[in-house]
């Protein structure tokens, strides 16, 4: 797909199909293994699909090529959606998704670098991905490699202090090849973020850190594309991606319990029926 201009209808429809296919993967795999975080995976599907199928300079046949763009999943519990995107992009067989979180599988609950093709960072404890991405971006600048490092953060994860240390430095350096993206679905493990930390005025704080703050509907590909086209050179940019936790499955959307709840048979059937009506590849 081309880059830089607003996407055409065919490109938009293709991305929508991919997003639906990824959601179907998430639903099927979580049901098969009876484990995994659906809510935060489903909210971030469009952002990851946009990056891997439209925006990023990557090659699944040469995942470590020197000038590749890099993606870091800092909100590591969304690995279910991330693995599906990587598999559908050709980094490993789709069939391998069925080994997710199984003993001896390389597809563990949190990603592991040097284990899965395409995975650039190990994630376990939240809050570390942005610091990792910052180091990468600084290194690429010093080596005059013209690429981008994208880091996907959770809004609940923004409560981790290490993230603000990294933001402080990025704002100070005005590092433009590092793009933090906040999956702002407003829910964390057991409550709404605002009930945990109050009205913490995220946008205003980021502006105070000297960021060019871009806000998008993170479940709308056109709006996502407009946001990425609004990134400014020689500036520290950050994208607030407003999303819906559990997006795409009506009974999961904006429901706290679907952070990691397991589906019963009736819920599983209903989820697939809803996705059947939204397009995507049906290989089951």
PADO-704817 format. One record per residue (C-alpha): residue number from 0; residue in one letter; x, y, z. Coordinates in nm, 3 decimals. Example, Ala and Ser with C-alpha at 12.3 -4.5 7.8 and 13.67 -1.06 7.14 Angstrom:
residues 2
 pos code       X       Y       Z
   0    a   1.230  -0.450   0.780
   1    s   1.367  -0.106   0.714
end
This chain:
residues 284
 pos code       X       Y       Z
   0    x   0.000   0.000   0.000
   1    x   0.119   0.355  -0.068
   2    x   0.220   0.591   0.208
   3    x   0.194   0.962   0.271
   4    x  -0.138   1.046   0.107
   5    x  -0.487   0.980   0.233
   6    x  -0.572   0.616   0.169
   7    x  -0.809   0.524  -0.112
   8    x  -1.126   0.317  -0.083
   9    x  -0.959  -0.012  -0.173
  10    x  -0.684   0.041   0.083
  11    x  -0.939   0.134   0.348
  12    x  -1.153  -0.173   0.276
  13    x  -0.847  -0.396   0.286
  14    x  -0.748  -0.262   0.628
  15    x  -1.101  -0.315   0.757
  16    x  -1.089  -0.678   0.639
  17    x  -0.755  -0.729   0.810
  18    x  -0.885  -0.579   1.135
  19    x  -1.184  -0.809   1.133
  20    x  -0.965  -1.111   1.059
  21    x  -0.738  -1.021   1.350
  22    x  -1.040  -0.989   1.578
  23    x  -1.160  -1.333   1.468
  24    x  -0.814  -1.471   1.548
  25    x  -0.828  -1.318   1.895
  26    x  -1.171  -1.462   1.967
  27    x  -1.086  -1.809   1.836
  28    x  -0.749  -1.838   2.007
  29    x  -0.871  -1.711   2.341
  30    x  -1.152  -1.968   2.329
  31    x  -0.918  -2.252   2.228
  32    x  -0.667  -2.193   2.505
  33    x  -0.914  -2.040   2.754
  34    x  -0.668  -1.762   2.834
  35    x  -0.561  -1.417   2.713
  36    x  -0.657  -1.051   2.731
  37    x  -0.931  -0.970   2.483
  38    x  -1.037  -0.617   2.579
  39    x  -0.703  -0.442   2.532
  40    x  -0.617  -0.650   2.225
  41    x  -0.941  -0.561   2.047
  42    x  -0.910  -0.187   2.120
  43    x  -0.567  -0.170   1.955
  44    x  -0.639  -0.375   1.641
  45    x  -0.678  -0.080   1.399
  46    x  -0.359   0.094   1.513
  47    x  -0.149  -0.222   1.478
  48    x  -0.311  -0.317   1.144
  49    x  -0.253   0.035   1.009
  50    x   0.115   0.025   1.109
  51    x   0.192  -0.326   0.983
  52    x  -0.020  -0.326   0.668
  53    x   0.004   0.037   0.556
  54    x   0.256   0.257   0.732
  55    x   0.570   0.077   0.840
  56    x   0.874  -0.005   0.629
  57    x   0.912  -0.374   0.713
  58    x   0.985  -0.700   0.534
  59    x   0.860  -1.027   0.680
  60    x   1.129  -1.209   0.480
  61    x   1.402  -0.988   0.627
  62    x   1.270  -0.888   0.971
  63    x   1.604  -0.745   1.086
  64    x   1.691  -0.534   0.782
  65    x   1.893  -0.230   0.881
  66    x   1.655   0.050   0.782
  67    x   1.331  -0.115   0.901
  68    x   1.075   0.070   1.108
  69    x   1.036  -0.073   1.458
  70    x   0.724  -0.143   1.662
  71    x   0.732  -0.194   2.039
  72    x   0.425  -0.329   2.217
  73    x   0.471  -0.171   2.559
  74    x   0.119  -0.271   2.673
  75    x   0.237  -0.628   2.658
  76    x  -0.086  -0.795   2.771
  77    x  -0.226  -0.713   2.423
  78    x   0.000  -0.981   2.280
  79    x  -0.298  -1.181   2.156
  80    x  -0.381  -0.913   1.899
  81    x  -0.015  -0.840   1.827
  82    x   0.071  -1.203   1.746
  83    x  -0.227  -1.222   1.512
  84    x  -0.113  -0.909   1.326
  85    x   0.239  -1.052   1.292
  86    x   0.106  -1.387   1.171
  87    x  -0.130  -1.229   0.918
  88    x   0.163  -1.011   0.798
  89    x   0.360  -1.328   0.732
  90    x   0.619  -1.329   1.010
  91    x   0.519  -1.681   1.118
  92    x   0.242  -1.930   1.027
  93    x  -0.112  -1.837   1.129
  94    x  -0.160  -2.196   1.249
  95    x   0.102  -2.131   1.519
  96    x  -0.139  -1.892   1.694
  97    x  -0.305  -2.201   1.840
  98    x   0.005  -2.255   2.056
  99    x  -0.041  -1.919   2.230
 100    x   0.049  -1.936   2.599
 101    x   0.116  -2.310   2.580
 102    x   0.420  -2.475   2.739
 103    x   0.720  -2.471   2.501
 104    x   0.545  -2.229   2.264
 105    x   0.737  -1.918   2.159
 106    x   0.409  -1.723   2.168
 107    x   0.397  -1.650   2.539
 108    x   0.162  -1.411   2.716
 109    x   0.420  -1.136   2.702
 110    x   0.641  -1.109   2.396
 111    x   1.003  -1.221   2.396
 112    x   1.270  -1.068   2.173
 113    x   1.488  -1.306   1.967
 114    x   1.215  -1.570   1.993
 115    x   0.937  -1.457   1.759
 116    x   1.020  -1.307   1.416
 117    x   0.908  -0.943   1.411
 118    x   0.907  -0.897   1.788
 119    x   1.152  -0.619   1.875
 120    x   1.118  -0.600   2.255
 121    x   1.048  -0.831   2.547
 122    x   0.763  -0.703   2.760
 123    x   0.660  -0.812   3.104
 124    x   0.635  -0.538   3.361
 125    x   0.445  -0.245   3.214
 126    x   0.609   0.094   3.162
 127    x   0.936  -0.015   3.005
 128    x   0.859  -0.008   2.633
 129    x   0.896   0.365   2.581
 130    x   1.240   0.377   2.744
 131    x   1.345   0.087   2.520
 132    x   1.209   0.266   2.214
 133    x   1.378   0.589   2.314
 134    x   1.715   0.417   2.327
 135    x   1.657   0.263   1.986
 136    x   1.550   0.596   1.835
 137    x   1.854   0.775   1.975
 138    x   2.081   0.506   1.835
 139    x   1.924   0.526   1.490
 140    x   1.968   0.904   1.491
 141    x   2.335   0.873   1.576
 142    x   2.380   0.619   1.294
 143    x   2.190   0.841   1.048
 144    x   1.937   0.566   0.982
 145    x   1.619   0.725   0.852
 146    x   1.344   0.518   1.015
 147    x   1.074   0.541   1.281
 148    x   1.022   0.368   1.616
 149    x   0.656   0.329   1.714
 150    x   0.568   0.242   2.076
 151    x   0.213   0.141   2.171
 152    x   0.128   0.233   2.531
 153    x  -0.181   0.166   2.739
 154    x  -0.358   0.457   2.909
 155    x  -0.352   0.266   3.237
 156    x   0.014   0.198   3.173
 157    x   0.072   0.575   3.166
 158    x   0.056   0.561   3.547
 159    x   0.403   0.404   3.547
 160    x   0.669   0.658   3.644
 161    x   0.930   0.529   3.401
 162    x   0.714   0.638   3.109
 163    x   0.725   0.999   3.226
 164    x   1.101   0.986   3.258
 165    x   1.121   0.879   2.894
 166    x   0.866   1.143   2.786
 167    x   1.064   1.411   2.970
 168    x   1.378   1.319   2.777
 169    x   1.203   1.288   2.441
 170    x   1.044   1.629   2.489
 171    x   1.382   1.775   2.588
 172    x   1.553   1.628   2.281
 173    x   1.255   1.686   2.046
 174    x   1.322   1.339   1.907
 175    x   1.105   1.309   1.596
 176    x   1.181   0.948   1.496
 177    x   1.011   0.806   1.808
 178    x   0.630   0.801   1.794
 179    x   0.455   0.703   2.120
 180    x   0.091   0.602   2.064
 181    x  -0.143   0.586   2.365
 182    x  -0.427   0.333   2.337
 183    x  -0.673   0.552   2.527
 184    x  -0.959   0.308   2.590
 185    x  -1.019   0.462   2.936
 186    x  -1.024   0.126   3.115
 187    x  -0.755  -0.059   3.305
 188    x  -0.750  -0.390   3.492
 189    x  -1.040  -0.333   3.729
 190    x  -1.183   0.015   3.682
 191    x  -1.200   0.324   3.465
 192    x  -0.866   0.506   3.460
 193    x  -1.030   0.828   3.579
 194    x  -1.163   0.647   3.887
 195    x  -0.808   0.535   3.968
 196    x  -0.615   0.858   3.907
 197    x  -0.890   1.120   3.875
 198    x  -0.914   1.375   3.595
 199    x  -0.543   1.380   3.523
 200    x  -0.554   1.593   3.205
 201    x  -0.325   1.375   2.995
 202    x  -0.327   1.601   2.688
 203    x  -0.235   1.910   2.886
 204    x   0.048   1.730   3.063
 205    x   0.193   1.605   2.734
 206    x   0.182   1.955   2.588
 207    x   0.367   2.079   2.898
 208    x   0.636   1.823   2.811
 209    x   0.671   2.007   2.475
 210    x   0.499   1.743   2.260
 211    x   0.306   1.797   1.940
 212    x  -0.005   1.615   2.064
 213    x  -0.229   1.456   1.800
 214    x  -0.565   1.305   1.899
 215    x  -0.742   1.052   1.676
 216    x  -1.027   0.804   1.676
 217    x  -0.810   0.494   1.708
 218    x  -1.075   0.260   1.570
 219    x  -1.120   0.465   1.248
 220    x  -0.856   0.408   0.979
 221    x  -0.921   0.739   0.802
 222    x  -0.878   0.933   1.124
 223    x  -0.568   0.733   1.217
 224    x  -0.419   0.816   0.877
 225    x  -0.493   1.187   0.921
 226    x  -0.322   1.175   1.258
 227    x  -0.005   1.014   1.126
 228    x   0.003   1.264   0.840
 229    x  -0.002   1.543   1.101
 230    x   0.329   1.434   1.258
 231    x   0.576   1.722   1.251
 232    x   0.945   1.689   1.156
 233    x   1.202   1.799   1.414
 234    x   0.936   1.784   1.686
 235    x   0.851   1.539   1.962
 236    x   0.521   1.392   1.847
 237    x   0.273   1.177   2.039
 238    x  -0.062   1.031   1.933
 239    x  -0.355   0.987   2.171
 240    x  -0.559   0.710   2.011
 241    x  -0.911   0.718   2.154
 242    x  -1.046   0.365   2.136
 243    x  -1.311   0.134   2.277
 244    x  -1.200  -0.155   2.493
 245    x  -1.346  -0.477   2.351
 246    x  -1.413  -0.301   2.018
 247    x  -1.611  -0.502   1.763
 248    x  -1.797  -0.730   2.004
 249    x  -2.105  -0.552   2.137
 250    x  -2.126  -0.725   2.473
 251    x  -1.757  -0.667   2.543
 252    x  -1.732  -0.299   2.453
 253    x  -1.651  -0.071   2.748
 254    x  -1.702  -0.354   2.995
 255    x  -1.441  -0.377   3.270
 256    x  -1.474  -0.754   3.312
 257    x  -1.358  -0.819   2.955
 258    x  -1.002  -0.714   3.036
 259    x  -0.927  -1.084   3.064
 260    x  -1.258  -1.266   3.113
 261    x  -1.301  -1.602   2.942
 262    x  -1.591  -1.667   2.704
 263    x  -1.851  -1.936   2.753
 264    x  -1.981  -2.124   2.450
 265    x  -2.278  -1.894   2.397
 266    x  -2.063  -1.580   2.414
 267    x  -1.810  -1.731   2.173
 268    x  -2.079  -1.814   1.919
 269    x  -2.232  -1.467   1.946
 270    x  -1.891  -1.296   1.907
 271    x  -1.816  -1.484   1.585
 272    x  -2.164  -1.414   1.452
 273    x  -2.110  -1.042   1.504
 274    x  -1.773  -1.056   1.327
 275    x  -1.923  -1.260   1.043
 276    x  -2.142  -0.961   0.971
 277    x  -1.838  -0.731   0.955
 278    x  -1.630  -0.909   0.687
 279    x  -1.280  -1.056   0.717
 280    x  -1.127  -1.394   0.639
 281    x  -1.314  -1.698   0.770
 282    x  -1.073  -1.989   0.776
 283    x  -1.237  -2.193   1.052
end
